[in-house]
């Protein structure tokens, strides 16, 4: 199986949702956007969508500290983002 970069995965997921949940449309748009002959297989796109809906990410491996419960995932990601923000502020002595 080929490894697709995150921006390619995100493009497929966005195209899927913007075109009436159509895998075929997502594949067609992918081929046009990235000027390639072969798009990811329909099973691959379905897997990315399922992962995205369950975890908020298309990658199969998330940070081990994150849960797959939607509310908790959102809270934990926000919490990490805020703490990183304050770390960056302290690094620049703001």
Rosetta blueprint (number, residue, H / E / L):
1 X L
2 X L
3 X L
4 X L
5 X L
6 X H
7 X H
8 X H
9 X H
10 X H
11 X H
12 X H
13 X H
14 X H
15 X H
16 X H
17 X H
18 X H
19 X L
20 X L
21 X L
22 X L
23 X H
24 X H
25 X H
26 X H
27 X H
28 X H
29 X H
30 X H
31 X H
32 X H
33 X H
34 X H
35 X L
36 X L
37 X L
38 X L
39 X L
40 X L
41 X L
42 X H
43 X H
44 X H
45 X H
46 X H
47 X H
48 X H
49 X H
50 X H
51 X H
52 X H
53 X H
54 X H
55 X H
56 X L
57 X L
58 X L
59 X L
60 X L
61 X L
62 X L
63 X L
64 X L
65 X L
66 X L
67 X L
68 X L
69 X L
70 X H
71 X H
72 X H
73 X H
74 X H
75 X H
76 X H
77 X H
78 X H
79 X H
80 X H
81 X H
82 X H
83 X H
84 X H
85 X H
86 X H
87 X H
88 X H
89 X H
90 X H
91 X H
92 X L
93 X L
94 X L
